[in-house]
Amino acid sequence: MIKSTKPKNPFAILDNAQKKKGKEKYLLRLYISGITPRSTTAIERVKRICEERLAGRYDLEVVDIYQQPLLAKSEQIIAAPTLLKKLPLPLRRIIGDMSNEDRVVLGLDLQPLQ
């Protein structure tokens, strides 16, 4: 028996995607180099941005490249601090001390606060 399938409405697909936007779970990994003032500042800033904009919708893992060099190598981390947005796709990398909040927000594909 041949089953007839109705083609999906592209507008319905876009509507569903828009409804889901803003509800995705974020998987973030912050690579740091030891417990330095620069690393501590980056951790504090990323946590603050996540709490303000992603409360309850994010997992943040902090990885010290000195303690886990193989993990940093496998992710091709060449500088620290580096913030990796693994989910939702696309994968993004933000390199630096995270002092430019607008750059971090843009890198995470978040909307600026009004």
mmCIF file of the C-alpha atoms, coordinates in Angstrom:
data_MODEL
# 
_entry.id   MODEL 
# 
loop_
_atom_site.group_PDB 
_atom_site.id 
_atom_site.type_symbol 
_atom_site.label_atom_id 
_atom_site.label_alt_id 
_atom_site.label_comp_id 
_atom_site.label_asym_id 
_atom_site.label_entity_id 
_atom_site.label_seq_id 
_atom_site.pdbx_PDB_ins_code 
_atom_site.Cartn_x 
_atom_site.Cartn_y 
_atom_site.Cartn_z 
_atom_site.occupancy 
_atom_site.B_iso_or_equiv 
_atom_site.pdbx_formal_charge 
_atom_site.auth_seq_id 
_atom_site.auth_comp_id 
_atom_site.auth_asym_id 
_atom_site.auth_atom_id 
_atom_site.pdbx_PDB_model_num 
ATOM 1   C CA . MET A 1 1   ? 0.000  0.000  0.000  1.00 0.00 ? 1   MET A CA 1 
ATOM 2   C CA . ILE A 1 2   ? 1.357  3.411  -0.959 1.00 0.00 ? 2   ILE A CA 1 
ATOM 3   C CA . LYS A 1 3   ? 0.895  6.078  1.635  1.00 0.00 ? 3   LYS A CA 1 
ATOM 4   C CA . SER A 1 4   ? 0.284  9.591  0.399  1.00 0.00 ? 4   SER A CA 1 
ATOM 5   C CA . THR A 1 5   ? 2.027  12.313 2.343  1.00 0.00 ? 5   THR A CA 1 
ATOM 6   C CA . LYS A 1 6   ? 1.038  15.916 2.177  1.00 0.00 ? 6   LYS A CA 1 
ATOM 7   C CA . PRO A 1 7   ? 3.960  18.307 1.629  1.00 0.00 ? 7   PRO A CA 1 
ATOM 8   C CA . LYS A 1 8   ? 4.742  20.368 4.697  1.00 0.00 ? 8   LYS A CA 1 
ATOM 9   C CA . ASN A 1 9   ? 3.828  24.012 4.652  1.00 0.00 ? 9   ASN A CA 1 
ATOM 10  C CA . PRO A 1 10  ? 7.095  26.018 4.760  1.00 0.00 ? 10  PRO A CA 1 
ATOM 11  C CA . PHE A 1 11  ? 5.345  28.856 6.596  1.00 0.00 ? 11  PHE A CA 1 
ATOM 12  C CA . ALA A 1 12  ? 4.186  26.452 9.311  1.00 0.00 ? 12  ALA A CA 1 
ATOM 13  C CA . ILE A 1 13  ? 7.767  25.220 9.701  1.00 0.00 ? 13  ILE A CA 1 
ATOM 14  C CA . LEU A 1 14  ? 8.984  28.812 10.125 1.00 0.00 ? 14  LEU A CA 1 
ATOM 15  C CA . ASP A 1 15  ? 6.217  29.568 12.618 1.00 0.00 ? 15  ASP A CA 1 
ATOM 16  C CA . ASN A 1 16  ? 7.178  26.519 14.699 1.00 0.00 ? 16  ASN A CA 1 
ATOM 17  C CA . ALA A 1 17  ? 10.830 27.553 14.631 1.00 0.00 ? 17  ALA A CA 1 
ATOM 18  C CA . GLN A 1 18  ? 9.917  31.063 15.826 1.00 0.00 ? 18  GLN A CA 1 
ATOM 19  C CA . LYS A 1 19  ? 7.813  29.643 18.669 1.00 0.00 ? 19  LYS A CA 1 
ATOM 20  C CA . LYS A 1 20  ? 10.701 27.455 19.822 1.00 0.00 ? 20  LYS A CA 1 
ATOM 21  C CA . LYS A 1 21  ? 13.218 30.310 19.638 1.00 0.00 ? 21  LYS A CA 1 
ATOM 22  C CA . GLY A 1 22  ? 13.859 31.650 23.092 1.00 0.00 ? 22  GLY A CA 1 
ATOM 23  C CA . LYS A 1 23  ? 13.079 28.296 24.733 1.00 0.00 ? 23  LYS A CA 1 
ATOM 24  C CA . GLU A 1 24  ? 16.143 26.317 23.682 1.00 0.00 ? 24  GLU A CA 1 
ATOM 25  C CA . LYS A 1 25  ? 18.541 24.902 26.243 1.00 0.00 ? 25  LYS A CA 1 
ATOM 26  C CA . TYR A 1 26  ? 22.052 26.336 25.898 1.00 0.00 ? 26  TYR A CA 1 
ATOM 27  C CA . LEU A 1 27  ? 25.101 24.152 26.397 1.00 0.00 ? 27  LEU A CA 1 
ATOM 28  C CA . LEU A 1 28  ? 28.137 26.348 27.052 1.00 0.00 ? 28  LEU A CA 1 
ATOM 29  C CA . ARG A 1 29  ? 31.732 25.528 27.858 1.00 0.00 ? 29  ARG A CA 1 
ATOM 30  C CA . LEU A 1 30  ? 34.148 28.189 29.103 1.00 0.00 ? 30  LEU A CA 1 
ATOM 31  C CA . TYR A 1 31  ? 37.837 27.385 28.765 1.00 0.00 ? 31  TYR A CA 1 
ATOM 32  C CA . ILE A 1 32  ? 40.103 29.232 31.200 1.00 0.00 ? 32  ILE A CA 1 
ATOM 33  C CA . SER A 1 33  ? 43.813 29.121 31.990 1.00 0.00 ? 33  SER A CA 1 
ATOM 34  C CA . GLY A 1 34  ? 44.182 28.619 35.720 1.00 0.00 ? 34  GLY A CA 1 
ATOM 35  C CA . ILE A 1 35  ? 42.703 30.685 38.516 1.00 0.00 ? 35  ILE A CA 1 
ATOM 36  C CA . THR A 1 36  ? 43.815 34.111 37.363 1.00 0.00 ? 36  THR A CA 1 
ATOM 37  C CA . PRO A 1 37  ? 42.043 37.461 37.656 1.00 0.00 ? 37  PRO A CA 1 
ATOM 38  C CA . ARG A 1 38  ? 41.274 37.315 33.915 1.00 0.00 ? 38  ARG A CA 1 
ATOM 39  C CA . SER A 1 39  ? 39.753 33.829 34.247 1.00 0.00 ? 39  SER A CA 1 
ATOM 40  C CA . THR A 1 40  ? 37.743 34.788 37.323 1.00 0.00 ? 40  THR A CA 1 
ATOM 41  C CA . THR A 1 41  ? 36.399 37.885 35.580 1.00 0.00 ? 41  THR A CA 1 
ATOM 42  C CA . ALA A 1 42  ? 35.396 35.860 32.507 1.00 0.00 ? 42  ALA A CA 1 
ATOM 43  C CA . ILE A 1 43  ? 33.547 33.301 34.664 1.00 0.00 ? 43  ILE A CA 1 
ATOM 44  C CA . GLU A 1 44  ? 31.671 36.031 36.568 1.00 0.00 ? 44  GLU A CA 1 
ATOM 45  C CA . ARG A 1 45  ? 30.671 37.873 33.400 1.00 0.00 ? 45  ARG A CA 1 
ATOM 46  C CA . VAL A 1 46  ? 29.453 34.769 31.571 1.00 0.00 ? 46  VAL A CA 1 
ATOM 47  C CA . LYS A 1 47  ? 27.456 33.640 34.615 1.00 0.00 ? 47  LYS A CA 1 
ATOM 48  C CA . ARG A 1 48  ? 25.870 37.081 34.954 1.00 0.00 ? 48  ARG A CA 1 
ATOM 49  C CA . ILE A 1 49  ? 24.890 37.214 31.261 1.00 0.00 ? 49  ILE A CA 1 
ATOM 50  C CA . CYS A 1 50  ? 23.469 33.687 31.429 1.00 0.00 ? 50  CYS A CA 1 
ATOM 51  C CA . GLU A 1 51  ? 21.446 34.419 34.577 1.00 0.00 ? 51  GLU A CA 1 
ATOM 52  C CA . GLU A 1 52  ? 20.056 37.636 33.090 1.00 0.00 ? 52  GLU A CA 1 
ATOM 53  C CA . ARG A 1 53  ? 19.145 36.210 29.689 1.00 0.00 ? 53  ARG A CA 1 
ATOM 54  C CA . LEU A 1 54  ? 18.997 32.418 29.975 1.00 0.00 ? 54  LEU A CA 1 
ATOM 55  C CA . ALA A 1 55  ? 17.819 31.782 33.531 1.00 0.00 ? 55  ALA A CA 1 
ATOM 56  C CA . GLY A 1 56  ? 17.031 28.082 33.890 1.00 0.00 ? 56  GLY A CA 1 
ATOM 57  C CA . ARG A 1 57  ? 17.900 27.354 30.243 1.00 0.00 ? 57  ARG A CA 1 
ATOM 58  C CA . TYR A 1 58  ? 21.645 26.882 30.281 1.00 0.00 ? 58  TYR A CA 1 
ATOM 59  C CA . ASP A 1 59  ? 24.383 24.544 31.403 1.00 0.00 ? 59  ASP A CA 1 
ATOM 60  C CA . LEU A 1 60  ? 27.792 26.156 31.846 1.00 0.00 ? 60  LEU A CA 1 
ATOM 61  C CA . GLU A 1 61  ? 30.862 23.988 32.212 1.00 0.00 ? 61  GLU A CA 1 
ATOM 62  C CA . VAL A 1 62  ? 34.146 25.668 33.165 1.00 0.00 ? 62  VAL A CA 1 
ATOM 63  C CA . VAL A 1 63  ? 37.253 23.849 31.953 1.00 0.00 ? 63  VAL A CA 1 
ATOM 64  C CA . ASP A 1 64  ? 40.771 24.726 33.085 1.00 0.00 ? 64  ASP A CA 1 
ATOM 65  C CA . ILE A 1 65  ? 43.064 23.994 30.145 1.00 0.00 ? 65  ILE A CA 1 
ATOM 66  C CA . TYR A 1 66  ? 45.938 23.295 32.538 1.00 0.00 ? 66  TYR A CA 1 
ATOM 67  C CA . GLN A 1 67  ? 43.967 20.531 34.267 1.00 0.00 ? 67  GLN A CA 1 
ATOM 68  C CA . GLN A 1 68  ? 42.337 19.096 31.114 1.00 0.00 ? 68  GLN A CA 1 
ATOM 69  C CA . PRO A 1 69  ? 44.717 19.804 28.211 1.00 0.00 ? 69  PRO A CA 1 
ATOM 70  C CA . LEU A 1 70  ? 43.416 16.917 26.085 1.00 0.00 ? 70  LEU A CA 1 
ATOM 71  C CA . LEU A 1 71  ? 39.873 18.289 26.160 1.00 0.00 ? 71  LEU A CA 1 
ATOM 72  C CA . ALA A 1 72  ? 41.150 21.716 25.117 1.00 0.00 ? 72  ALA A CA 1 
ATOM 73  C CA . LYS A 1 73  ? 43.195 20.122 22.351 1.00 0.00 ? 73  LYS A CA 1 
ATOM 74  C CA . SER A 1 74  ? 40.244 18.110 21.050 1.00 0.00 ? 74  SER A CA 1 
ATOM 75  C CA . GLU A 1 75  ? 38.156 21.316 20.856 1.00 0.00 ? 75  GLU A CA 1 
ATOM 76  C CA . GLN A 1 76  ? 41.090 23.131 19.176 1.00 0.00 ? 76  GLN A CA 1 
ATOM 77  C CA . ILE A 1 77  ? 41.255 25.808 21.870 1.00 0.00 ? 77  ILE A CA 1 
ATOM 78  C CA . ILE A 1 78  ? 44.193 28.106 21.120 1.00 0.00 ? 78  ILE A CA 1 
ATOM 79  C CA . ALA A 1 79  ? 43.477 30.963 23.541 1.00 0.00 ? 79  ALA A CA 1 
ATOM 80  C CA . ALA A 1 80  ? 41.861 31.371 26.925 1.00 0.00 ? 80  ALA A CA 1 
ATOM 81  C CA . PRO A 1 81  ? 39.356 32.452 28.001 1.00 0.00 ? 81  PRO A CA 1 
ATOM 82  C CA . THR A 1 82  ? 37.260 30.984 25.181 1.00 0.00 ? 82  THR A CA 1 
ATOM 83  C CA . LEU A 1 83  ? 33.514 30.484 25.430 1.00 0.00 ? 83  LEU A CA 1 
ATOM 84  C CA . LEU A 1 84  ? 32.081 27.688 23.292 1.00 0.00 ? 84  LEU A CA 1 
ATOM 85  C CA . LYS A 1 85  ? 28.364 27.636 22.519 1.00 0.00 ? 85  LYS A CA 1 
ATOM 86  C CA . LYS A 1 86  ? 27.750 23.992 21.675 1.00 0.00 ? 86  LYS A CA 1 
ATOM 87  C CA . LEU A 1 87  ? 23.940 24.076 21.668 1.00 0.00 ? 87  LEU A CA 1 
ATOM 88  C CA . PRO A 1 88  ? 21.752 25.310 20.143 1.00 0.00 ? 88  PRO A CA 1 
ATOM 89  C CA . LEU A 1 89  ? 23.519 25.081 16.825 1.00 0.00 ? 89  LEU A CA 1 
ATOM 90  C CA . PRO A 1 90  ? 25.439 26.648 15.169 1.00 0.00 ? 90  PRO A CA 1 
ATOM 91  C CA . LEU A 1 91  ? 28.567 26.187 17.246 1.00 0.00 ? 91  LEU A CA 1 
ATOM 92  C CA . ARG A 1 92  ? 30.114 29.524 18.217 1.00 0.00 ? 92  ARG A CA 1 
ATOM 93  C CA . ARG A 1 93  ? 33.427 30.577 19.805 1.00 0.00 ? 93  ARG A CA 1 
ATOM 94  C CA . ILE A 1 94  ? 33.939 33.791 21.722 1.00 0.00 ? 94  ILE A CA 1 
ATOM 95  C CA . ILE A 1 95  ? 37.538 34.546 22.625 1.00 0.00 ? 95  ILE A CA 1 
ATOM 96  C CA . GLY A 1 96  ? 38.644 37.072 25.248 1.00 0.00 ? 96  GLY A CA 1 
ATOM 97  C CA . ASP A 1 97  ? 37.837 38.169 28.771 1.00 0.00 ? 97  ASP A CA 1 
ATOM 98  C CA . MET A 1 98  ? 34.094 38.567 27.982 1.00 0.00 ? 98  MET A CA 1 
ATOM 99  C CA . SER A 1 99  ? 34.259 42.263 28.926 1.00 0.00 ? 99  SER A CA 1 
ATOM 100 C CA . ASN A 1 100 ? 32.329 43.303 25.807 1.00 0.00 ? 100 ASN A CA 1 
ATOM 101 C CA . GLU A 1 101 ? 28.846 42.138 26.792 1.00 0.00 ? 101 GLU A CA 1 
ATOM 102 C CA . ASP A 1 102 ? 27.331 43.036 23.411 1.00 0.00 ? 102 ASP A CA 1 
ATOM 103 C CA . ARG A 1 103 ? 29.853 40.789 21.662 1.00 0.00 ? 103 ARG A CA 1 
ATOM 104 C CA . VAL A 1 104 ? 29.080 37.899 24.015 1.00 0.00 ? 104 VAL A CA 1 
ATOM 105 C CA . VAL A 1 105 ? 25.326 38.362 23.555 1.00 0.00 ? 105 VAL A CA 1 
ATOM 106 C CA . LEU A 1 106 ? 25.730 38.464 19.771 1.00 0.00 ? 106 LEU A CA 1 
ATOM 107 C CA . GLY A 1 107 ? 27.972 35.389 19.874 1.00 0.00 ? 107 GLY A CA 1 
ATOM 108 C CA . LEU A 1 108 ? 25.329 33.477 21.822 1.00 0.00 ? 108 LEU A CA 1 
ATOM 109 C CA . ASP A 1 109 ? 22.632 34.531 19.304 1.00 0.00 ? 109 ASP A CA 1 
ATOM 110 C CA . LEU A 1 110 ? 20.660 36.332 22.000 1.00 0.00 ? 110 LEU A CA 1 
ATOM 111 C CA . GLN A 1 111 ? 18.562 39.448 21.596 1.00 0.00 ? 111 GLN A CA 1 
ATOM 112 C CA . PRO A 1 112 ? 19.916 42.595 23.269 1.00 0.00 ? 112 PRO A CA 1 
ATOM 113 C CA . LEU A 1 113 ? 17.907 43.811 26.265 1.00 0.00 ? 113 LEU A CA 1 
ATOM 114 C CA . GLN A 1 114 ? 15.659 46.765 25.427 1.00 0.00 ? 114 GLN A CA 1 
# 
